[in-house]
């Protein structure tokens, strides 16, 4: 094992499509405003820890960059 693997936390791997989704949307997104494919991307990003679901289950909110690991 290399030293940088021990010191650095593993990053989040994003596809180009997921990266474009993050860049093209606001910090808070209503789930009802998304198209079918965008909803699939949003669910994947929630699973990866990039977004979190609001308490009312109607919006997803981008997590702070400090709280999540850096993307690869």
Secondary structure per residue as TSV (DSSP state, phi and psi in degrees):
chain	resnum	aa	ss	phi	psi
A	1	X	-	360.0	139.9
A	2	X	-	-89.0	156.2
A	3	X	H	-62.2	-41.1
A	4	X	H	-65.0	-25.9
A	5	X	H	-71.3	-31.4
A	6	X	H	-76.5	-37.0
A	7	X	H	-83.3	-38.1
A	8	X	S	-91.5	139.9
A	9	X	-	-77.2	149.7
A	10	X	-	-63.8	141.8
A	11	X	-	-87.1	173.6
A	12	X	B	-95.1	126.0
A	13	X	-	-89.6	122.9
A	14	X	-	-115.5	143.3
A	15	X	-	-79.9	166.4
A	16	X	H	-61.9	-37.2
A	17	X	H	-65.0	-40.8
A	18	X	H	-68.0	-39.8
A	19	X	H	-62.4	-43.8
A	20	X	H	-63.0	-37.7
A	21	X	H	-61.0	-46.6
A	22	X	H	-62.8	-42.8
A	23	X	H	-70.7	-28.1
A	24	X	H	-93.0	-6.2
A	25	X	S	-115.7	161.2
A	26	X	-	-76.0	178.5
A	27	X	S	-66.4	-33.8
A	28	X	E	-121.3	130.3
A	29	X	E	-127.1	132.4
A	30	X	E	-77.7	129.9
A	31	X	G	-66.9	-27.5
A	32	X	G	-72.9	-18.3
A	33	X	G	-88.6	-3.6
A	34	X	S	-90.7	146.2
A	35	X	-	-75.9	171.7
A	36	X	H	-57.2	-49.1
A	37	X	H	-66.1	-38.5
A	38	X	H	-64.6	-34.5
A	39	X	H	-66.6	-38.5
A	40	X	H	-63.6	-44.3
A	41	X	H	-61.8	-42.6
A	42	X	H	-62.9	-41.9
A	43	X	H	-63.8	-39.9
A	44	X	H	-64.4	-38.8
A	45	X	H	-70.6	-29.8
A	46	X	H	-67.7	-43.1
A	47	X	H	-62.5	-34.6
A	48	X	H	-79.7	-10.6
A	49	X	T	89.8	14.3
A	50	X	S	-82.2	-40.5
A	51	X	E	-114.6	161.8
A	52	X	E	-131.7	152.2
A	53	X	E	-85.7	137.2
A	54	X	-	-69.0	166.0
A	55	X	T	-65.3	-27.1
A	56	X	T	-89.4	2.2
A	57	X	S	60.1	24.5
A	58	X	S	-109.4	-18.2
A	59	X	E	-131.7	158.7
A	60	X	E	-118.7	145.4
A	61	X	E	-124.6	131.5
A	62	X	E	-67.4	127.8
A	63	X	-	-73.7	154.8
A	64	X	-	-63.1	143.9
A	65	X	T	-64.0	-27.6
A	66	X	T	-70.9	-30.6
A	67	X	T	-83.4	-18.4
A	68	X	S	-112.0	161.8
A	69	X	-	-75.8	153.3
A	70	X	-	-69.2	139.4
A	71	X	B	-71.9	150.2
A	72	X	-	-94.6	360.0
